[in-house]
Amino acid sequence: MFNHERPHEGLNNLTPGSLYQPSSVMLPRTLIEFVYPKGFMTRRVNNSGDISWHKDRVFISEVFRFEDLGFEMVGEDFYRVFFRDLEIGEFDVEALRLRPVQVSR
């Protein structure tokens, strides 16, 4: 109803349905499986955005629900965390905390 019957001021009083155009980009039906390099540990993020870490739960982000993350050890209790080939943060085992990568602008 809202897409075809109600005009919006932000659209010069046109309806969203009158402006919609399907994308011409064809997306794959399934993603290619990603395999982390040897030496990485993997953890699957659950529905709540948590991973299991030696009987503890650690919140990562709901953005990664049902995805596998790779953990690369860089120190005794310190890991770099990756989603596929993108580094997303650093994991401190002692604090059981993920510190996201800082994006520079």
URKA-V633509 format. One line per field, one symbol per residue. phi: phi as a letter, one per 20 degrees, with the letter a starting at -180 (. if undefined). psi: psi as a letter, one per 30 degrees, with the letter a starting at -180 (. if undefined). burial: 1 if it has 9 or more other C-alpha atoms within 8 Angstrom, else 0. A space follows every 10 residues. Layout:
phi->???
psi->???
burial->???
This chain:
phi->.ffcddfcgf dlmeegffdf cffeeeeffc effddffgne ecceeefend declmddcfd rfgegmdedd ddfcagcbce dcdlddfdrc deffelbedf feeed
psi->effffjlkef ghglkefffk kkkfkkklel kkkkkllkfk kkkkkaffgl lkjiglkkkd kfegkglkkk jjkflehkkk kkjbgkkfak kjeefhkkjl kkkk.
burial->0011011100 1001110000 0000000000 0000000001 0111110111 1100000111 1101100111 1110000111 1111001111 1110001100 00000
